[in-house]
Amino acid sequence: MKNSKFVIDRFAKLIEQGIVSSKDITSEILSILKSKRDELVFKLKLTSKDEFEILSKRVEILEKKIEKIKLKKNPKSKRAKKL
């Protein structure tokens, strides 16, 4: 309800100011929606697609390093032959 009131108030201001060009109204609507999207992304602490890909590659590299360390720590043990 609060968000719809915000949008309606914006439309009312546009009409009051005499902006009747459809291009102006469209660009204003898009800027309002983009700002709301940015606020939501900031609140949810979301990452962009590029950031996500970089982070997933980093995790992949770290997992490989962990595997190498585990293999170095636990080499196959050799058993002594019984006489």
Secondary structure, DSSP 8 states (H G I E B T S, - for coil): -HHHHHHHHHHHHHHHTT---HHHHHHHHHHHHHHHHHHHHHHHT---HHHHHHHHHHHHHHHHHHHHHHHHHS---------
